[in-house]
Amino acid sequence: MIILGIESSCDETAAAIVKNGLEILSNVVSSQIAVHSPFGGVVPELASRKHVEAILVVIDRALKDALLQIDDIDAIAVTRGPGLIGSLLVGLSAAKALSYSLNKPIIDVNHLEGHIHAAFICEGKYPKGPSVCLVVSGGHSALYYLKSVENRPEFLGGTLDDAAGEAFDKVAKLLKLGYPGGVIIDKLSEKGNPQAIDFPRAFLGKESLDFSFSGLKTAVVNFVKKYGGPEQIESFPVKIEDIAASFQEAVVDVLVQKTRLAAKRHKAKNVIVVGGVAANRRLRERFVEAATFEGWQLFIPPIHLCTDNAAMIAAAGYFVWKRKGFCRNTLELDALSRWL
């Protein structure tokens, strides 16, 4: 089964060819970081326009890199949601047009399920038995239970306000560090002391598997205001590297502890950590430590598959097809901004 994957849920336009859910034949991503950097975050209208410009280019490049013609593909897997509606509609419209003109079936894929499958592609294997999955990115902080790779992930808990990646971006904007905030804070924190400032951890009760990072973000805002604001940062009693490291440690603590709780509750020996924030150096370190201590088999994608890409959509599409077949009403398929 050779699947063309199409991804356009936020600010990356991507296309990929994947064989049988594991073998990447090509993977092309057109990034919009330079477009959105001046604004400190993604501007939905600009994202949609850039997707329109790039979508056919990345599809053509993916086919050329795979040494295939469009007629060689068996199906098209496309992100249906969740994401920015304007962005999603570009990828979905391209998939519909190809499907209609070439008589190729469509597989509609949940973006978050795609992230989960990114952890298996380069491993070349799937977890045996139940797994707990942490999906953590700019728009999502969520835990899922996966009975097996053939099953649909079961939602366990998610963010009540800011997602982890969103909190990184907002704190970076507050400190006038630039965009994308997660990458910059991660780099700064390497030279900082993660214990310098005792920022709060919102665990929301012993049994909760939900996340909340708005309080932590506010704590950083209040700390900065206490010493005169970001313009006075050079005169702060702690270095900006210490602020970055302490903030990052607070986020990572919550993500690791919640995942630990979910794994224990569901007796899972496999833990999957995916999404853009899974590229974070400290998060990866802490999960390796936790996996060693708890005896988990840990699945984390390589850095280039943590951020949004189409290989993960094509890979997930293979298992969505095995689970429920192709989409029956292709032309009636609509985008979903929210989809657990």
C-alpha positions, 0 to 999 in steps of 0.5 A, a space after each residue: 500500500 503506497 500512500 500519499 500523505 498531505 498535511 496542512 493543519 497549521 503552518 507547515 505545508 507537507 507531502 510524503 510517500 509512505 509504503 505500508 505504514 513504515 517505509 518513508 519513500 519521501 518526506 517534504 516540508 515547506 516551513 513558514 517560520 520566516 513568515 510568522 516570526 515578526 508576529 511572534 506566532 502563527 497568523 492564520 490568514 497568512 498561513 492559509 495563503 502560504 499553504 495555497 502557494 506551496 501545496 502543489 509544489 510539495 506534492 510534486 516534490 514528494 513524488 519526484 523524491 520517491 521516484 514515482 508518478 501520481 498514478 503509482 499511489 494507492 490512496 491519499 491520506 490527508 489531515 482532516 483536523 484538528 487545526 486551523 480551519 483555513 489551513 486544513 481546507 487547503 490540504 483537504 481541497 488538494 486531496 479531494 481534487 486529486 481523488 476526484 480526478 485520478 479516482 484514488 481513495 481518501 483516508 481522513 486522518 486525525 492530526 494527533 493520531 498522525 503524531 503518534 505514528 511518527 514514533 514508529 516509522 524510524 524505529 521500524 517496529 510497533 509497541 507490543 501491548 498497551 501504550 500511553 501516548 503524550 502528544 505535546 505541541 504548540 496547540 496540544 497537550 494531551 494523553 491517550 491510551 493505545 490498546 494496540 497500534 490497530 486501535 483508535 487512541 482513547 483520549 485520557 486528558 488534555 489541556 484546559 487552557 494553554 498548550 505546552 508549546 503555546 506557553 513556550 512561545 508566549 514566554 519567549 515573546 514576553 522575554 523578547 527572545 523571538 519565534 519559535 519560542 520553544 527552540 530558543 528557550 531550550 537552547 538558552 536553558 542549556 546554560 541556565 540553572 533549572 532550580 534558580 526560580 521555583 515556578 509553580 507546577 499545576 498538577 490539578 489534583 492527584 488523579 487528574 490527567 489534564 494539563 494547565 500552563 496558564 498559571 505558570 505563564 502568569 507566574 513568569 509574567 509576574 516575576 518579570 514585572 517584579 523587576 521592572 519588565 523585560 526591558 530591565 532584564 539585564 539588571 535582574 537578580 537572575 540571568 535570563 538563562 536561569 528564567 528559561 531553564 526554570 520555566 522549562 523545568 516546570 513544564 517538563 515536570 508536569 508532562 513527565 509526572 502526568 504521563 507516569 500517572 497515566 502509565 501506572 493507571 493503565 498498566 502500560 509498559 510502552 510510553 510514546 512521546 510525540 509532537 513538536 515539544 518532543 524535540 525539547 532536549 530536557 523533555 527527552 532527557 527526563 523521559 529517558 530517565 523515567 523509562 529506565 526507572 519505570 522499565 518502560 519501552 520508550 518511543 520518541 521520534 527523531 527530531 525531524 519527525 517531531 514537528 508537523 510532517 506528512 510522513 506521519 499522516 501517511 503512516 497513520 493513514 495506513 492503520 486508519 484504512 485497516 481499521 475503517 476502510 476508505 472515506 466513503 463520501 469524499 467530496 462531502 469531507 469537511 475539516 474539523 478545527 477540534 477533534 479528540 
